[in-house]
Each structure stands twice: as C-alpha cells, then as structure tokens.
C-alpha cells in the first residue's frame, strides 16, 4: 500500500490528509513535534484570555483520527534523505515514505538581538509559546509590564491577551503608525489610536537594540535603539513576523530560498516531495501575492490541491482574489482585492478613505485612476460579504458601481446602523488622490 507521510499537523497538513482519505485508501501518517492533535492556531489567544479551554480549539474529537485511518506520530524530523525516501528522527528512529508532503509551518522571525535566550523572551506561534506565556505572564503581580517588539496581527493579539490580565503593555513599532507595512497610513494612524485607547502604549518609529537580563537569566528590560533609553519589563514578546520552519532540510537537496521552492502544483525539485502552507514558497509569485503566504486559508487551499494531485487528479494551485480578516481589539478588519501601502502603491492606484466620526468604523477603497476599475477594499468595523466582493473583482466592476451598490455587500447584523449613503456622499465630494 502506498504510504503518504505528512510533516506537520497544522491546517495545511491536516487538510491534505483529510482529502487524500476522501479520495483514496492510501496509508497516511501525520507527524508533529508540537501537539498530539490538530488545533486551531488562530484560537490560541482565546485560551489565554479564558474565553475557551484547550479542548475547545481542537476541531475534531480525538477518536476522529483512528476512525478515518489517519495515523498520528509524535516526533521531530531531524533530516530527510530523498535518495532513500527516508525520514530520520531526533530520537534515532526513521520512517520510509512513497510520497512526502512537507507542511512544517512557521517559526518566530528574530533579528539577532542580544538577549533572545533570556527567560521571558518569546514569540506567539505555537502551543509551546502559549504554555510559556502562562508561565511568564500568569498575572500582573508576576508580570507587571511587558514590551512587545513589532506590530502586525500577532503583536496586537498578544497585546490584547496581556491587557485582559491588566498587564501594562508597551509596543515598539518601527513605522509612523500601526502596521503601515501592510496598510495605508490613514488606517494605521486610526488603529494606533484605537489600540492605545485600550491602555497600550505605542512607541512609534522605535526599534529594539538589546534585551537586558538579571543575574538569574530572566528578562528585566530592553534598550531602545534610537535613544538608548532602558525600559523595565518582565516579558518581551517578539512579534516581528514569522519565517518558514525549514532548518531541518539543510543538506537534503530540497531547494529552498526563504521557504521551500515549489511550482504551481506545489511540487519541489525532487519527485514525490511536495510543500504546502507557511513553509512553501512559490517560484513565481501569483499576481500581487507574496511568494510565501503565512495565511490560514491558503494553507487549507494548498492541502486540497496537493491531495487531488497525489490521488491522480493533477491540480494547479489557484488561490483566486486576495482576502483576509483579523481583529484589532474590538474592531473587525476585512480586506478584499488589493489596497496597497505607500511603499508598494503603483502610480495608477488611487485611494478613497472614509472614517466615521467615532473613529471605530473606517474603510479604504482602491481603484485605477484612469480606468476607474475597482482594485480592492479594506474595511474596519463594518462587516462585508466575501462572495460579493469576490464577484465584483472577477467582473472588474468600476469604483462607481461599487460605491453605488455598497449596501449589497454589507453583512452587519440586523438593526446595525448603515453608512452607505454617508460613504457615497463623501466619495462624490472627494477629489482623486494617490
């Protein structure tokens, strides 16, 4: 019987296993060094905040795996020998495979700062990180003050988590406003205001220089690069992004760059070896998408695609129009299409910004200046329908059409106040800007 081995039990690897099982009777082994069972990584924050228990973030009951003949193996893959189709484990064991799917995910991205090894310095990516956070910051008595290095989605999640335990939080953000590496400046400024309204101190245009420790090897503060000022703290959260977890592939012959290089069928340079999810890097980026996408839904899509190919239905990875969603404390965020930050904005892209007077509802619509084609939307505090914007992007609707029909895309609950007329009036009275 053909043996399919999957390294990683995150959304990408587990989706691949589920779909291969639906399509075949192949032997399937899922290997993980992190947890025995698949869990929802995006829900880790709610365990710490007390909204959910650990067992609540496992999408499947523990009996699901045996019932579906999905073998689970706990172990750390130390190296791969493609010539012998063999995996070697840290404990000295080994396993052969017929086809291999690498779905090893991401790890916290660091930049060589002095003091990273200190107790109380950590990221927020894995279950181990969650357990470490419970140890390092169980309450404000043991951890009165935390410093978070970097903004973005993980940074704001960690800030919200710590604030639920009344821990003082200072964020070091290198940009002029929050997450302007991904968002227009106007949105970043509003998010900075909102995050600070929840008791978080944000130091903009500020970089970490050094992490300081005490005689027992525990973190006791940080030094700011620009001023050499010292900030006392009991926890340092490193949230400067993630990078593909691929160090174990050194010497394997599998081609890597930032991630594992794959084609549109998610094949590596070695036959019968595939890579999916956060660890995969497209040899040729798809449209405006990054070559490496650490996004939940793209990992799921890749899992479905590779399952089809392995089961004889060769399929090309086509993720469609970009979309994503997140939460900044109590402001929900959705994005469809492309609304570029200043650093990546093309000359033809114009942007219309609208904000409500309470500063908790705002949006940006991007469009082509000359052709007036709708390019994308970022919306904060107003829920929108994915299928509507996906259709409008496919149909290449004009910005004027989108503004006129914006109410059709609204997905807010019944009795919510609608703002489409205000948005339309503001757009009609706003000159085109870059």
C-alpha positions in Angstrom: 0.0 0.0 0.0 1.3 3.4 -0.9 2.5 5.4 2.1 1.8 9.1 2.3 3.8 10.9 5.0 2.9 14.4 6.1 5.3 16.5 8.2 3.2 18.9 10.2 -0.3 18.7 11.7 -1.5 22.3 11.1 -4.3 23.3 8.8 -2.3 22.6 5.6 -1.1 19.1 6.5 -4.4 18.0 8.1 -6.5 19.3 5.1 -4.2 17.3 2.8 -4.7 14.2 4.9 -8.4 14.5 5.1 -8.8 15.0 1.3 -6.4 12.2 0.5 -8.5 9.9 2.7 -11.7 11.0 0.9 -10.2 10.2 -2.4 -8.2 7.0 -1.6 -7.3 4.1 0.7 -3.6 5.1 0.9 -1.8 4.7 4.2 -1.4 8.2 5.7 0.9 9.2 8.6 0.9 12.7 10.1 4.0 13.7 12.1 4.1 16.5 14.6 6.6 17.5 17.3 4.2 20.2 18.6 0.9 18.5 19.7 -0.7 15.1 19.5 -3.8 16.5 17.8 -4.6 19.3 15.3 -5.8 22.5 16.9 -7.0 25.9 15.7 -3.8 28.1 15.8 -5.8 31.3 15.4 -7.7 30.5 18.6 -4.7 30.2 20.9 -5.3 33.7 22.2 -8.8 32.8 23.5 -7.4 30.1 25.7 -5.1 32.5 27.5 -7.9 35.1 27.7 -10.2 32.5 29.4 -12.8 32.5 26.6 -12.1 28.9 25.6 -10.4 25.8 27.0 -7.7 23.9 25.2 -10.1 21.1 24.3 -12.5 23.7 22.7 -9.9 24.6 20.0 -9.5 21.1 18.6 -11.8 20.9 15.6 -12.1 17.1 15.7 -12.7 14.7 18.5 -9.7 12.5 19.5 -11.4 9.4 18.1 -11.7 11.1 14.6 -8.2 10.1 13.5 -8.3 6.4 14.2 -11.8 6.2 12.7 -10.5 7.7 9.5 -7.4 5.6 9.5 -5.1 8.6 9.9 -2.0 7.6 11.8 -0.6 10.2 14.2 3.0 10.1 15.2 4.7 12.4 17.7 8.3 13.1 16.8 10.8 15.6 15.5 12.1 15.1 12.0 15.8 15.9 12.1 16.6 15.2 8.5 15.3 13.9 5.2 17.1 11.5 2.8 15.3 11.8 -0.5 17.5 9.2 -2.3 16.3 6.6 0.1 12.8 8.1 0.7 13.5 8.1 4.4 12.9 10.5 7.3 15.3 10.5 10.3 14.0 11.5 13.7 15.8 13.2 16.6 15.3 10.1 18.8 17.3 8.0 16.3 14.2 6.4 14.6 13.4 6.5 10.9 10.5 6.1 8.6 10.2 5.5 4.9 7.6 7.0 2.6 6.4 6.8 -1.0 5.2 10.4 -1.2 6.1 13.1 1.2 4.2 16.4 2.0 6.1 19.0 4.0 3.8 21.2 5.9 6.2 22.3 8.7 4.7 25.8 9.1 6.4 28.9 10.5 8.6 29.9 13.4 9.0 33.3 15.0 11.3 35.7 13.0 14.1 37.2 15.0 16.9 39.5 14.0 19.8 38.5 16.2 19.2 40.8 19.1 21.3 40.3 22.2 19.3 38.7 25.0 16.9 36.5 22.9 17.9 33.5 25.0 16.7 35.0 28.3 13.7 33.6 30.2 10.7 35.7 29.5 11.5 36.4 25.8 9.2 34.6 23.4 7.0 34.6 20.3 3.4 33.6 19.9 3.1 31.0 17.2 3.0 27.5 18.9 1.2 25.8 21.7 4.6 25.8 23.5 4.5 29.6 23.2 1.1 29.7 24.8 2.3 27.5 27.7 5.4 29.7 28.1 3.2 32.8 28.2 1.1 31.2 31.0 4.4 30.7 32.9 6.0 34.1 32.1 2.8 36.2 32.4 0.2 34.5 34.6 -0.9 37.8 36.2 0.1 41.4 36.7 1.8 40.6 40.1 4.4 38.4 38.5 4.5 40.3 35.2 3.6 44.0 35.8 5.0 45.2 32.5 5.5 43.6 29.0 7.2 45.0 26.0 6.1 43.8 22.5 8.6 44.2 19.7 6.8 44.8 16.4 3.2 45.3 15.4 1.1 43.5 13.0 -1.5 40.8 13.7 0.4 38.7 16.2 1.6 41.8 18.1 -1.9 43.2 18.6 -3.2 39.7 19.6 -0.5 39.5 22.3 -1.3 43.0 23.5 -5.0 42.2 23.8 -4.2 39.0 25.7 -1.9 40.6 28.2 -4.4 43.5 28.8 -7.1 41.1 29.8 -4.8 40.3 32.8 -4.2 44.1 33.4 -0.6 43.8 32.5 0.9 47.1 31.3 2.0 46.8 27.7 4.4 48.9 25.6 4.7 48.2 21.9 7.8 49.2 19.9 6.6 49.9 16.3 9.2 51.0 13.8 6.7 52.7 11.5 5.0 56.1 11.9 1.7 54.3 12.6 0.5 50.8 13.2 1.1 48.1 10.5 1.8 50.6 7.7 3.9 47.9 6.1 0.6 46.5 5.0 -1.9 49.3 5.4 -2.3 52.9 4.1 -1.0 55.5 6.6 -4.5 56.8 7.4 -5.7 53.4 8.5 -2.5 52.8 10.6 -3.0 56.1 12.4 -6.6 55.2 13.3 -5.5 51.7 14.5 -2.7 53.2 16.6 -5.3 55.5 18.3 -7.7 52.6 18.9 -5.0 50.2 20.3 -3.8 53.0 22.7 -7.4 53.6 23.8 -7.2 50.1 25.3 -4.4 51.0 27.6 -1.5 50.0 25.4 1.5 52.4 25.0 2.8 52.5 21.4 6.3 54.0 20.7 6.3 54.7 17.0 9.4 54.9 14.9 11.2 52.9 17.7 13.4 49.9 17.4 14.8 47.4 19.8 18.5 47.5 20.5 19.2 45.0 23.3 17.2 42.8 25.7 18.5 43.0 29.3 18.6 40.2 31.8 19.2 39.8 35.5 21.7 37.5 37.3 19.3 34.6 37.1 18.9 34.8 33.3 15.5 36.4 33.4 14.5 39.4 31.3 14.4 42.6 33.2 14.2 45.2 30.4 15.0 46.4 26.9 17.2 49.2 25.4 15.7 51.4 22.7 18.0 51.8 19.8 17.3 55.4 18.9 17.7 56.9 22.4 19.5 54.1 24.4 16.7 54.5 27.0 16.1 51.5 29.2 12.5 50.2 29.7 12.0 47.8 32.6 9.8 44.8 31.8 9.2 41.2 32.8 8.2 39.9 29.4 9.4 40.6 25.9 7.1 39.5 23.1 8.8 39.1 19.7 6.2 39.7 17.1 8.3 40.8 14.1 6.7 38.3 11.8 7.3 34.7 11.1 9.5 32.7 8.7 9.2 29.2 7.2 10.3 26.4 9.5 12.8 24.7 7.2 16.1 24.5 9.0 15.8 20.7 9.2 16.0 20.5 5.4 19.7 21.6 5.3 21.7 19.1 3.2 18.6 17.3 1.9 18.9 18.5 -1.7 15.4 20.1 -1.5 15.7 23.5 -2.9 14.9 26.4 -0.6 15.1 30.2 -0.5 13.0 31.9 2.2 10.8 28.8 2.0 10.7 25.5 0.2 10.6 26.3 -3.5 7.5 24.9 -5.3 5.7 25.2 -8.6 2.0 25.8 -9.1 1.3 22.1 -8.4 3.2 22.5 -5.1 5.9 20.1 -6.3 9.5 20.6 -5.0 12.6 19.9 -7.2 12.5 16.3 -6.0 9.9 13.9 -7.4 7.2 12.8 -4.9 8.0 15.5 -2.4 5.6 18.5 -2.0 5.5 21.5 0.2 2.3 23.4 1.4 1.3 26.0 3.8 3.5 28.6 5.5 6.7 26.8 4.6 6.1 26.8 0.8 7.5 29.5 -1.5 6.1 29.9 -5.0 8.9 30.0 -7.5 6.9 32.6 -9.4 4.6 34.7 -7.2 0.9 34.7 -8.2 -0.2 38.1 -9.1 0.4 40.6 -6.3 0.6 37.8 -3.7 3.7 37.3 -1.7 5.8 34.2 -2.7 5.4 32.9 0.9 1.9 33.4 2.4 1.5 32.6 6.1 -2.3 32.6 6.0 -4.7 30.1 7.3 -6.9 29.8 4.3 -4.1 29.5 1.7 -2.7 26.6 3.7 -6.1 24.9 3.6 -6.3 25.5 -0.2 -2.9 24.1 -0.7 -3.8 21.0 1.3 -6.8 20.4 -1.0 -4.8 20.9 -4.2 -1.9 18.6 -3.2 -4.4 15.9 -2.2 -6.0 16.0 -5.7 -2.6 15.6 -7.4 -1.4 12.8 -5.2 -4.6 10.9 -5.9 -4.2 11.2 -9.7 -6.2 14.3 -10.3 -3.3 16.7 -11.2 -4.4 20.2 -10.0 -2.9 23.7 -10.1 -2.9 25.9 -7.1 -5.0 29.0 -7.8 -5.9 30.9 -4.7 -8.1 33.5 -6.5 -8.6 37.0 -5.3 -6.8 38.1 -2.2 -8.8 38.3 1.0 -8.2 38.2 4.7 -9.7 39.1 8.0 -8.5 39.9 11.5 -9.4 41.7 14.7 -7.7 44.7 16.4 -9.2 44.6 19.9 -12.9 45.2 19.2 -12.5 46.4 15.6 -13.0 43.7 13.0 -10.9 44.0 9.8 -11.6 42.6 6.3 -9.7 43.1 3.1 -10.7 42.0 -0.5 -8.5 42.6 -3.5 -5.5 45.0 -3.1 -5.3 48.2 -1.2 -1.5 48.8 -1.1 0.5 50.7 1.5 2.5 53.6 0.2 5.7 51.6 -0.2 4.0 49.2 -2.7 1.5 51.5 -4.3 1.6 51.7 -8.1 1.3 55.1 -9.9 -2.2 54.2 -11.3 -3.7 53.4 -7.9 -5.9 56.0 -6.3 -7.4 55.5 -2.8 -10.6 56.9 -1.2 -10.5 57.0 2.6 -13.7 57.3 4.7 -13.9 57.3 8.5 -16.9 57.6 10.9 -16.8 60.3 13.5 -16.3 57.7 16.3 -13.1 56.5 14.6 -14.1 52.8 15.1 -15.5 52.4 11.6 -13.5 53.3 8.5 -12.5 52.0 5.1 -10.3 52.5 2.1 -11.3 51.7 -1.5 -8.6 51.4 -4.1 -9.2 51.9 -7.8 -7.4 52.6 -11.1 -7.2 56.4 -11.7 -7.8 56.3 -15.4 -9.8 53.2 -16.0 -11.7 53.6 -12.7 -11.6 49.8 -12.2 -12.2 48.7 -8.6 -9.0 47.2 -7.2 -9.8 46.4 -3.5 -11.2 47.4 -0.2 -10.1 47.5 3.4 -13.0 47.8 5.9 -12.8 48.2 9.7 -15.8 47.9 12.0 -18.2 47.2 9.1 -18.7 43.6 8.0 -18.8 42.8 4.3 -19.8 39.7 2.2 -16.9 37.8 0.8 -18.8 36.4 -2.2 -20.0 39.9 -3.3 -16.5 41.4 -3.4 -15.1 38.3 -5.0 -17.7 38.6 -7.8 -17.1 42.3 -8.3 -13.4 41.8 -8.6 -13.9 39.0 -11.1 -16.3 41.2 -13.1 -13.8 44.1 -12.9 -16.5 46.4 -11.8 -15.9 50.2 -11.7 -15.3 52.1 -8.4 -18.5 54.0 -9.2 -20.5 50.8 -9.4 -19.1 49.5 -6.1 -19.8 52.8 -4.3 -23.4 52.8 -5.7 -24.1 49.2 -4.7 -22.1 49.1 -1.4 -25.2 48.2 0.6 -25.4 44.9 -1.3 -22.1 43.9 0.2 -23.0 44.8 3.8 -23.1 41.9 6.2 -23.6 43.6 9.5 -26.3 42.1 11.8 -29.9 43.3 11.7 -30.6 46.7 13.3 -27.0 47.9 12.8 -26.7 51.4 11.6 -25.7 51.6 7.9 -23.3 54.2 6.5 -23.5 53.6 2.7 -25.2 57.0 2.0 -22.6 58.9 4.0 -19.8 57.0 2.2 -21.3 57.6 -1.2 -21.7 61.4 -0.5 -18.1 61.6 0.8 -16.8 59.8 -2.3 -18.7 62.1 -4.7 -17.2 65.1 -2.9 -13.7 63.9 -2.6 -11.1 64.7 -5.3 -9.0 61.8 -6.7 -5.8 61.3 -4.6 -2.9 59.0 -4.8 
